[in-house]
Amino acid sequence: MRPLADEIRPLDLDEVVGQKHILGPNGLLRRIIESGSIPNMVFYGPSGTGKTTVANIIARRTDRTLRRLNATNASLSDIKGIISELDTLLTPGGVLLYLDEIQYFNKKQQQSLLEFIEDGRITLIASTTENPYFYVYNALLSRSSVFEFKSVPPEEIEPAVERAMRRVCEGEGIAAEVEPGVARRLALSCGGDVRKAINGVELLFAAAPRVDGRVRITLADAEAATAKSAMHYDREGDEHFDAVSALMKSLRGSDPDAALHYLARLLEAGDLIGAIRRLLCSASEDIGMAYPQAASIVKACCDSALQLGLPEARLPLAQAAILLATAPKSNSVVMAIDAAMDDVRKGKYGPPPRELQNVHADGTGFEREQGYKYPHDFANHWVRQQYLPDALAGTRYYQPGENKNEQAAKRYWEQIKGED
């Protein structure tokens, strides 16, 4: 028995759920498909967003022989098998190769297609859930057009869920009493994955008893079936890097609500370490000297989270996120150390001034005269002397931020050093 999601798969572009940015009335991909001149393409986006569906629609519009491979289980011999069919009666117009999950093909496997893509005997439509600019071989990517498929919003998934319910009723010859909110619940909980929502319909109908040719689909069952969100997340994939990036930028942007949202996504996926790394980093990178105590407070919260484990770890981490998002901001720390490291990488360094060098052969009578001035022997625990190498004398890396804490420290040292 065919899965419901496959049974109701759209046969026309107008039936595709979502992707209006590329398949709408004036969308670039729609215009390419309707022109009949199909280039090599890479479809990039989360699962269940229509990549395979659109590839099928393209296949029906072309005179080329369709061949499918899934890179998770295909081998080089499978590619050679397709190549052996070229220029035969099996493929009179060439081959349209749909290669799913291309990120699982290694460089050699991807390279084996180049010659035939180059001369046009194979038209490649590859799909991937990962960023193709990281996972697809450059030579192959340069010969392809990349189209991004986005997670489908709930309001566009809901009609597809209702259509799936009608199809089940028609197929079984039954009537369904569906409680209000069921379709919305499935649409909201699928994480933008249309196939996941349709699978939810299939599950609900399979579990509901038939009585006199009728079936009742309850909201309670829908909530039970979707208790765990189908949020897209892969700790080594784009979802991970997008989520941690969004968390970091929300903290930097002083938006506690957004920070809590992205923290919740990381924690819901069980990515405790990913969340902790971003919080610890933000304490120094984005708050820094504007509120130096933030680093120790966040460290204490993260230590508590590690000791507690999930789900309790959410509490100290939420505390840390709110603190960082609402704290005064300064990037003087990261700017200062990056400037210093840039000079070192450029070769701008030299031996420390003689007075800062280690005292050699101490106590033997052969100590070098250094002339080091011990700051604590002077008023205000400071004395003027050169600390940077001669090649960098006078260089300024640290520039105090425009916040109360750093400005107070600046005024103090300007007064001590007589720099007013």
SEVOKOL-567874 format. One record per residue (C-alpha): residue number from 1; x, y, z. Coordinates in nm, 3 decimals, padded with zeros to 5 digits, m for minus. Each point is the difference from the previous one (the first is absolute). Layout:
(NUM; (X; Y; Z));
...
REM end
This chain:
(1; (00.000; 00.000; 00.000));
(2; (00.139; 00.336; m00.105));
(3; (00.063; 00.258; 00.275));
(4; (m00.263; 00.273; 00.003));
(5; (00.263; 00.270; m00.056));
(6; (00.105; m00.170; m00.323));
(7; (m00.357; m00.068; m00.107));
(8; (m00.099; 00.366; 00.013));
(9; (00.331; 00.136; m00.132));
(10; (m00.075; 00.297; m00.228));
(11; (00.017; m00.056; m00.374));
(12; (m00.002; 00.366; m00.095));
(13; (00.194; 00.306; 00.117));
(14; (m00.321; 00.170; 00.112));
(15; (m00.059; m00.281; 00.250));
(16; (00.341; 00.024; 00.165));
(17; (m00.025; 00.119; 00.360));
(18; (00.225; 00.294; 00.083));
(19; (00.305; 00.128; m00.194));
(20; (m00.186; 00.299; m00.142));
(21; (00.332; 00.187; m00.024));
(22; (00.116; m00.232; m00.280));
(23; (m00.324; m00.165; m00.120));
(24; (m00.242; 00.293; 00.019));
(25; (m00.150; 00.153; m00.315));
(26; (00.323; 00.182; m00.083));
(27; (00.242; m00.227; 00.187));
(28; (00.328; m00.071; m00.174));
(29; (m00.018; m00.378; 00.039));
(30; (m00.358; m00.007; m00.132));
(31; (00.104; 00.197; m00.308));
(32; (00.295; m00.233; m00.060));
(33; (m00.219; m00.310; 00.029));
(34; (m00.270; 00.144; m00.225));
(35; (00.260; 00.093; m00.263));
(36; (00.081; m00.370; m00.043));
(37; (00.374; 00.073; m00.001));
(38; (00.114; m00.170; 00.319));
(39; (00.352; 00.081; 00.129));
(40; (00.197; m00.189; 00.261));
(41; (m00.142; 00.096; 00.337));
(42; (00.059; m00.049; 00.370));
(43; (m00.302; 00.017; 00.230));
(44; (00.101; 00.095; 00.351));
(45; (m00.226; 00.003; 00.304));
(46; (m00.153; m00.194; 00.292));
(47; (m00.177; m00.332; m00.042));
(48; (m00.364; 00.001; m00.105));
(49; (00.009; 00.333; m00.183));
(50; (m00.070; m00.124; m00.354));
(51; (00.342; m00.068; m00.153));
(52; (m00.085; m00.351; m00.121));
(53; (m00.349; 00.108; m00.105));
(54; (00.134; 00.277; m00.225));
(55; (00.260; m00.236; m00.147));
(56; (m00.281; m00.243; m00.090));
(57; (m00.199; 00.278; m00.165));
(58; (00.307; 00.098; m00.203));
(59; (00.053; m00.363; m00.103));
(60; (m00.352; m00.019; m00.144));
(61; (00.060; 00.316; m00.204));
(62; (00.319; m00.121; m00.168));
(63; (00.069; m00.256; m00.271));
(64; (00.296; m00.131; 00.194));
(65; (00.012; m00.337; 00.172));
(66; (m00.032; 00.041; 00.375));
(67; (00.246; m00.181; 00.224));
(68; (00.007; 00.030; 00.378));
(69; (00.278; m00.055; 00.249));
(70; (00.015; 00.058; 00.372));
(71; (00.354; 00.085; 00.108));
(72; (m00.050; m00.163; 00.339));
(73; (00.012; m00.346; m00.158));
(74; (00.117; 00.051; m00.360));
(75; (00.353; m00.088; m00.109));
(76; (00.236; 00.080; m00.285));
(77; (m00.122; m00.311; m00.181));
(78; (m00.354; 00.143; 00.001));
(79; (00.129; 00.311; m00.174));
(80; (00.191; m00.213; m00.251));
(81; (m00.320; m00.194; m00.067));
(82; (m00.180; 00.320; m00.099));
(83; (00.297; 00.114; m00.209));
(84; (m00.005; m00.332; m00.188));
(85; (m00.356; 00.074; m00.115));
(86; (00.097; 00.327; m00.169));
(87; (m00.018; 00.008; m00.379));
(88; (m00.213; m00.314; m00.006));
(89; (m00.366; m00.066; m00.079));
(90; (m00.065; 00.004; 00.376));
(91; (00.073; 00.371; 00.019));
(92; (m00.072; 00.152; m00.343));
(93; (m00.023; 00.358; 00.130));
(94; (00.263; m00.028; 00.272));
(95; (m00.048; m00.050; 00.372));
(96; (m00.159; 00.218; 00.265));
(97; (00.170; m00.118; 00.317));
(98; (m00.167; 00.080; 00.330));
(99; (00.266; m00.044; 00.268));
(100; (m00.146; 00.026; 00.349));
(101; (00.218; 00.089; 00.302));
(102; (00.302; 00.085; m00.217));
(103; (00.195; 00.104; 00.310));
(104; (00.064; m00.370; 00.067));
(105; (00.192; m00.044; m00.328));
(106; (00.375; 00.045; 00.037));
(107; (00.208; 00.212; m00.234));
(108; (00.089; m00.291; m00.231));
(109; (m00.364; m00.102; m00.036));
(110; (m00.105; 00.356; m00.081));
(111; (00.291; 00.044; m00.244));
(112; (m00.106; m00.310; m00.194));
(113; (m00.305; 00.192; m00.126));
(114; (00.188; 00.307; m00.124));
(115; (00.084; m00.114; m00.354));
(116; (m00.359; m00.097; m00.078));
(117; (m00.149; 00.310; 00.157));
(118; (00.249; 00.208; m00.196));
(119; (m00.103; m00.146; m00.339));
(120; (m00.371; 00.003; 00.087));
(121; (m00.068; m00.373; m00.008));
(122; (m00.097; 00.011; 00.367));
(123; (m00.212; 00.274; 00.150));
(124; (00.045; m00.005; 00.375));
(125; (m00.257; 00.097; 00.258));
(126; (00.159; m00.052; 00.341));
(127; (m00.163; 00.058; 00.335));
(128; (00.159; 00.055; 00.338));
(129; (m00.102; 00.101; 00.348));
(130; (00.344; 00.156; 00.058));
(131; (00.155; 00.317; m00.135));
(132; (00.120; m00.101; m00.350));
(133; (00.285; 00.252; 00.011));
(134; (00.154; m00.215; 00.275));
(135; (m00.095; m00.348; m00.120));
(136; (m00.014; 00.004; m00.380));
(137; (00.322; m00.020; m00.203));
(138; (00.082; 00.346; m00.141));
(139; (00.033; m00.113; m00.363));
(140; (m00.344; m00.159; 00.019));
(141; (m00.149; 00.298; 00.179));
(142; (00.136; 00.244; m00.258));
(143; (m00.195; m00.186; m00.269));
(144; (m00.327; 00.010; 00.193));
(145; (m00.262; 00.251; 00.109));
(146; (m00.077; m00.010; 00.372));
(147; (m00.357; 00.044; 00.127));
(148; (m00.080; 00.022; 00.369));
(149; (m00.315; m00.170; 00.125));
(150; (m00.123; 00.148; 00.327));
(151; (m00.197; m00.145; 00.290));
(152; (m00.370; 00.026; m00.083));
(153; (m00.204; 00.229; 00.230));
(154; (m00.289; m00.159; 00.193));
(155; (m00.267; 00.200; m00.181));
(156; (00.109; m00.161; m00.330));
(157; (00.029; m00.349; 00.148));
(158; (m00.347; 00.002; 00.156));
(159; (m00.189; m00.024; m00.335));
(160; (00.227; m00.290; m00.099));
(161; (m00.091; m00.178; 00.324));
(162; (m00.370; 00.048; m00.069));
(163; (00.046; m00.128; m00.354));
(164; (00.176; m00.309; 00.135));
(165; (m00.293; m00.066; 00.235));
(166; (m00.245; 00.020; m00.289));
(167; (00.212; m00.241; m00.203));
(168; (m00.001; m00.258; 00.281));
(169; (m00.378; 00.029; 00.030));
(170; (m00.046; m00.039; m00.375));
(171; (00.241; m00.293; m00.016));
(172; (m00.171; m00.188; 00.284));
(173; (m00.353; 00.111; m00.077));
(174; (m00.052; 00.136; 00.350));
(175; (m00.114; 00.327; 00.155));
(176; (00.220; 00.180; 00.252));
(177; (m00.099; 00.219; 00.291));
(178; (00.306; 00.212; 00.063));
(179; (00.012; 00.218; 00.310));
(180; (00.091; 00.367; m00.054));
(181; (00.369; 00.068; 00.031));
(182; (00.128; m00.341; m00.114));
(183; (00.132; 00.119; m00.336));
(184; (00.153; 00.307; 00.161));
(185; (00.173; m00.212; 00.262));
(186; (00.157; m00.226; m00.262));
(187; (00.107; 00.300; m00.207));
(188; (00.160; 00.174; 00.298));
(189; (00.186; m00.299; 00.139));
(190; (00.165; m00.132; m00.314));
(191; (00.286; 00.249; m00.009));
(192; (m00.080; 00.118; m00.353));
(193; (00.017; m00.357; m00.133));
(194; (m00.310; m00.070; m00.212));
(195; (00.071; m00.373; m00.018));
(196; (00.014; m00.016; 00.381));
(197; (m00.341; 00.164; 00.025));
(198; (m00.149; m00.243; m00.255));
(199; (00.152; m00.292; 00.190));
(200; (m00.180; 00.136; 00.306));
(201; (m00.331; m00.021; m00.186));
(202; (00.073; m00.360; m00.092));
(203; (00.083; m00.082; 00.362));
(204; (m00.320; 00.158; 00.136));
(205; (m00.223; m00.184; m00.247));
(206; (00.180; m00.328; 00.066));
(207; (m00.057; 00.036; 00.375));
(208; (m00.364; 00.114; m00.015));
(209; (m00.267; m00.275; 00.023));
(210; (m00.256; m00.036; m00.281));
(211; (m00.362; m00.002; 00.114));
(212; (m00.278; m00.036; m00.260));
(213; (00.218; 00.144; m00.275));
(214; (00.104; 00.300; 00.205));
(215; (00.320; 00.099; 00.174));
(216; (00.061; 00.265; 00.265));
(217; (00.332; 00.189; 00.004));
(218; (00.052; 00.181; 00.330));
(219; (00.220; 00.290; 00.095));
(220; (00.122; m00.198; 00.301));
(221; (00.132; m00.273; m00.230));
(222; (00.165; 00.260; m00.223));
(223; (00.170; 00.154; 00.302));
(224; (00.117; m00.340; 00.121));
(225; (00.136; m00.088; m00.343));
(226; (00.192; 00.327; m00.023));
(227; (00.115; 00.034; 00.360));
(228; (00.359; 00.024; m00.117));
(229; (00.062; 00.275; m00.251));
(230; (00.137; m00.108; m00.338));
(231; (00.239; 00.295; 00.002));
(232; (00.282; m00.043; m00.251));
(233; (00.333; m00.034; 00.179));
(234; (00.329; m00.174; m00.069));
(235; (00.289; 00.063; 00.235));
(236; (00.246; m00.015; m00.288));
(237; (m00.214; 00.166; m00.264));
(238; (m00.129; 00.339; m00.104));
(239; (m00.280; m00.002; 00.258));
(240; (00.258; m00.011; 00.280));
(241; (00.207; 00.285; m00.138));
(242; (m00.306; 00.209; m00.081));
(243; (m00.141; m00.046; 00.350));
(244; (00.321; 00.082; 00.187));
(245; (00.063; 00.296; m00.229));
(246; (m00.350; 00.134; 00.062));
(247; (00.044; m00.045; 00.376));
(248; (00.329; 00.190; m00.002));
(249; (m00.138; 00.283; m00.212));
(250; (m00.313; 00.030; 00.215));
(251; (00.215; 00.032; 00.312));
(252; (00.214; 00.261; m00.174));
(253; (m00.310; 00.181; m00.118));
(254; (m00.139; 00.023; 00.355));
(255; (m00.318; m00.193; m00.081));
(256; (m00.067; m00.231; 00.297));
(257; (m00.313; m00.149; m00.156));
(258; (00.177; m00.106; m00.320));
(259; (00.295; m00.128; 00.204));
(260; (m00.234; m00.217; 00.208));
(261; (m00.167; m00.131; m00.316));
(262; (00.325; m00.118; m00.159));
(263; (00.125; m00.132; 00.333));
(264; (m00.324; m00.200; 00.025));
(265; (00.058; m00.146; m00.347));
(266; (00.348; m00.113; 00.095));
(267; (m00.119; m00.151; 00.326));
(268; (m00.299; m00.169; m00.159));
(269; (00.246; m00.170; m00.234));
(270; (00.212; m00.100; 00.300));
(271; (00.292; 00.218; m00.111));
(272; (00.109; 00.111; 00.345));
(273; (00.366; 00.049; m00.094));
(274; (m00.082; 00.211; m00.306));
(275; (m00.207; 00.237; 00.215));
(276; (00.264; 00.023; 00.272));
(277; (00.280; 00.080; m00.246));
(278; (m00.194; 00.294; m00.146));
(279; (m00.095; 00.141; 00.340));
(280; (00.357; m00.017; 00.129));
(281; (00.132; 00.160; m00.318));
(282; (m00.254; 00.282; 00.004));
(283; (00.094; 00.095; 00.356));
(284; (00.346; 00.107; m00.120));
(285; (m00.067; 00.085; m00.363));
(286; (m00.312; 00.213; 00.032));
(287; (m00.009; 00.118; 00.363));
(288; (00.365; m00.012; 00.097));
(289; (00.126; 00.300; 00.192));
(290; (m00.341; 00.169; 00.007));
(291; (m00.096; m00.248; 00.274));
(292; (00.301; m00.225; 00.077));
(293; (m00.191; m00.188; 00.271));
(294; (m00.222; m00.149; m00.271));
(295; (00.274; m00.250; m00.090));
(296; (00.014; m00.148; 00.349));
(297; (m00.379; m00.001; 00.041));
(298; (m00.052; m00.174; m00.335));
(299; (00.275; m00.249; 00.081));
(300; (m00.177; m00.083; 00.328));
(301; (m00.331; m00.045; m00.185));
(302; (00.163; m00.228; m00.258));
(303; (00.171; m00.206; 00.269));
(304; (m00.334; m00.041; 00.175));
(305; (m00.162; m00.107; m00.327));
(306; (00.262; m00.268; m00.054));
(307; (m00.047; m00.131; 00.353));
(308; (m00.377; 00.002; m00.026));
(309; (m00.039; m00.135; m00.351));
(310; (m00.317; 00.041; m00.202));
(311; (m00.279; 00.085; 00.056));
(312; (00.102; 00.197; 00.313));
(313; (00.300; 00.148; m00.183));
(314; (m00.240; 00.225; m00.186));
(315; (m00.038; 00.221; 00.308));
(316; (00.358; 00.121; 00.056));
(317; (00.053; 00.026; m00.375));
(318; (m00.312; 00.213; m00.037));
(319; (00.128; 00.218; 00.284));
(320; (00.333; 00.040; m00.182));
(321; (m00.172; 00.083; m00.330));
(322; (m00.222; 00.267; 00.156));
(323; (00.298; 00.150; 00.183));
(324; (00.209; 00.020; m00.317));
(325; (m00.282; 00.136; m00.215));
(326; (m00.083; 00.277; 00.247));
(327; (00.359; 00.088; 00.101));
(328; (00.182; 00.308; m00.138));
(329; (00.203; m00.090; m00.309));
(330; (00.363; 00.049; m00.098));
(331; (00.208; m00.174; m00.265));
(332; (00.327; 00.164; 00.116));
(333; (00.140; m00.336; 00.114));
(334; (m00.038; m00.178; m00.334));
(335; (00.113; 00.305; m00.197));
(336; (00.312; 00.036; 00.216));
(337; (00.114; m00.363; m00.013));
(338; (m00.079; m00.034; m00.372));
(339; (00.208; 00.310; m00.076));
(340; (00.289; m00.135; 00.207));
(341; (m00.016; m00.341; m00.166));
(342; (m00.014; 00.162; m00.343));
(343; (00.327; 00.180; 00.068));
(344; (00.164; m00.320; 00.123));
(345; (m00.111; m00.186; m00.315));
(346; (00.147; 00.280; m00.212));
(347; (00.334; m00.039; 00.170));
(348; (m00.023; 00.319; 00.205));
(349; (00.182; m00.114; 00.309));
(350; (00.344; m00.004; 00.155));
(351; (00.169; m00.086; 00.327));
(352; (m00.159; 00.148; 00.312));
(353; (00.176; 00.310; 00.133));
(354; (00.315; m00.092; 00.192));
(355; (m00.153; 00.100; 00.332));
(356; (m00.287; m00.248; m00.048));
(357; (00.210; m00.299; m00.091));
(358; (00.055; m00.284; 00.244));
(359; (00.286; 00.044; 00.246));
(360; (00.255; m00.259; m00.109));
(361; (00.244; m00.177; 00.232));
(362; (m00.165; 00.162; 00.302));
(363; (00.224; m00.013; 00.309));
(364; (00.321; m00.092; m00.186));
(365; (00.137; 00.348; m00.030));
(366; (m00.050; 00.001; m00.375));
(367; (m00.347; 00.157; m00.007));
(368; (m00.052; 00.233; m00.291));
(369; (m00.073; 00.356; 00.093));
(370; (m00.361; 00.049; m00.104));
(371; (m00.122; 00.311; 00.170));
(372; (m00.350; m00.137; 00.055));
(373; (m00.216; 00.230; 00.211));
(374; (m00.233; m00.185; 00.236));
(375; (m00.334; 00.192; m00.024));
(376; (m00.100; m00.078; 00.357));
(377; (00.299; 00.201; 00.124));
(378; (m00.148; 00.318; m00.149));
(379; (m00.297; 00.223; 00.079));
(380; (m00.332; m00.137; m00.118));
(381; (00.180; m00.326; m00.089));
(382; (00.103; 00.134; m00.339));
(383; (00.318; 00.128; m00.164));
(384; (00.065; 00.098; m00.359));
(385; (00.205; m00.253; m00.193));
(386; (m00.018; m00.176; m00.337));
(387; (m00.168; m00.340; m00.010));
(388; (m00.056; m00.061; m00.373));
(389; (00.287; m00.108; m00.228));
(390; (00.184; 00.291; m00.163));
(391; (m00.167; m00.075; m00.336));
(392; (m00.343; 00.059; 00.154));
(393; (00.076; 00.273; 00.252));
(394; (m00.301; 00.230; 00.038));
(395; (m00.247; m00.240; m00.168));
(396; (m00.353; 00.004; 00.142));
(397; (m00.211; m00.315; m00.026));
(398; (m00.252; 00.054; 00.274));
(399; (m00.249; 00.283; m00.051));
(400; (m00.241; 00.041; 00.296));
(401; (m00.366; m00.039; m00.089));
(402; (m00.253; 00.276; 00.052));
(403; (m00.147; m00.149; 00.317));
(404; (00.009; 00.103; 00.364));
(405; (00.242; m00.269; 00.117));
(406; (00.265; 00.047; m00.266));
(407; (m00.024; 00.376; 00.000));
(408; (00.052; 00.005; 00.377));
(409; (00.314; m00.214; m00.036));
(410; (00.120; 00.225; m00.283));
(411; (m00.041; 00.315; 00.209));
(412; (00.183; m00.162; 00.294));
(413; (00.306; m00.097; m00.202));
(414; (00.008; 00.326; m00.195));
(415; (00.025; 00.178; 00.335));
(416; (00.268; m00.236; 00.135));
(417; (00.205; 00.010; m00.320));
(418; (m00.043; 00.373; m00.051));
(419; (m00.166; m00.045; m00.338));
(420; (m00.283; 00.252; 00.056));
REM end
